[in-house]
Amino acid sequence: MKKTVLRKPKGFIDVYKHKPGAEKDRTHYCPGCGHGILHKLIAEAMEDLDIVDDTILISPVGCSVFAYYYFDTGNFQAAHGRAPAVATATSRANPDKVVISYQGDGDLAAIGGNNIIQAANRGENIVVFFVNNAIYGMTGGQMAPTTLEGQITTTTPYGRNVDTDGYPMKMCEVISQLTAPTYVERVSLHDAPHIRKARAAVRKALLNAKERKGFQFVEVLSTCPSGWKMDPVKSMEWVKERMMPLYPLGVYRDLGEEARITTRPVPVMDPAAVWEKLGISAEKDVDFPRGEVADEYRKMSIRVAGFGGQGIMVTGQALAGVALEYGYNVSWLPSYGPEMRGGTANCSVNIQDGTIGAAEAVKPGMLLAMNRPSLEKFEKTIVPGGTLIYNSTLIDIEPARKDIKVFAVPITGMADELGNTRVQSLVNIGAYAAITGMFKVEDVITLLPKLFKGKNQAIIDLNAKAVKAGFDYVKENF
Ligand SMILES: Cc1ncc(C[n+]2csc(CCOP(=O)(O)OP(=O)(O)O)c2C)c(N)n1
């Protein structure tokens, strides 16, 4: 007798590891939600088309954010509405992969409205599954661009009024106006015959993607019983009676064999080749021999923080700029508060020999705190055993941490003594050089004309004094 084995399609991971100790064999979706049905159609199609290991799925923000727990594919999670941009990069860097952008209607048609139009217009080689449930589901049922006229949501308690809220957006109609898309269809999940049609559309889009046939867009009318405050059966009826007349099902575009298959140059990943193409010499101007650097300072992640106008960004740029000349890989990432001068400012710098992963110094090995709020905010982020340099001219509290090395340096005071508060940045560099052994004072001074291009000699000389002052202070006092 033929034995029937019930199992999940291979496109799904077998056990969903949401949290250690809370492994599940089912998804988090509410009963009657369309996401689960569409997930299953996609997982089955990936298995049948034998593309599970060749697919990268971009999870959006919204109820389907956890797609990465379910699909046994590659995955990136994108910021709200940005899945088409992330999918674009993923697809261009991996032209032999099937890339899926899975999105809700708030995600795709509201915050990501421009993203989807541009990706469609470029004819990116991606498949978009667009789940239209007429509201923002995850956040509790606010109006989305797809919300029906008169529909009550938490943000349209008297019903969507087209005079104030605009008209429901019909994305298949919009996308199919563009030249590039290959295949655009709207389907529904409200009953078994329609699920079968949706199944065919999902397969067709994925098969087209496997054959690299450009931009595929499948809109799926879907239920949200929790957000709509209806039971699942009523929700199915609501899709049929209310959504379908407004959002007609069917094929809006199918270029079939006519589809123009876009071949794009594969991005060049070799930095030297990129420099050559850009006409930039990979040769550095100067290549300083390195001195003795203690092990703990060989891979630096530094947060420089203070208020706007304290030379925070200049300090970070100078650290990175000087380190570059010693042949280190460097990164500099600024972060500004809402106002500039007088507001808070900080930047992250990485200096190391290996590849730099994250540019943000979330847990820095060193904090250079120029004012009290910065010390209070970032002291706790320093790694145990790390280093704190703080501006003792302006900071009148003792650092709380006992498991780090602390250098209190009167940075502002020393700059003032030199006659210009603005040279604080180079006092910082001098102190940094003395503590880490990473830079030599003479080298930094040689570089000043490059760091301060266009500045007059008096400013360069003053900054040279500042580097020396910072260096000497640390050497003499610690
Ligand atoms: C930039 C940003 N803005 C707002 C949010 C809050 N947010 C999380 S989910 C969501 C709604 C998503 O709705 P939709 O795209 O329709 O997907 P659904 O949950 O209905 O599947 C919002 C607004 C966020 N995470 N990020």
The ligand as an ORCA input file, in Angstrom:
! r2SCAN-3c Opt
* xyz 1 1
  C      10.911     52.912     10.019
  C       9.833     52.218     10.779
  N       8.635     52.827     10.926
  C       7.634     52.196     11.596
  C       7.832     50.945     12.124
  C       6.719     50.286     12.910
  N       6.071     49.173     12.196
  C       6.379     47.895     12.455
  S       5.408     46.826     11.621
  C       4.564     48.086     10.888
  C       3.396     47.819      9.990
  C       3.626     46.859      8.920
  O       2.438     46.708      8.182
  P       2.406     45.979      6.784
  O       3.585     46.341      5.981
  O       1.080     46.229      6.156
  O       2.596     44.429      7.123
  P       1.661     43.436      7.961
  O       2.100     43.560      9.391
  O       0.243     43.832      7.745
  O       1.985     42.105      7.381
  C       5.054     49.320     11.309
  C       4.509     50.622     10.896
  C       9.106     50.351     11.953
  N       9.376     49.138     12.433
  N      10.073     50.994     11.277
*
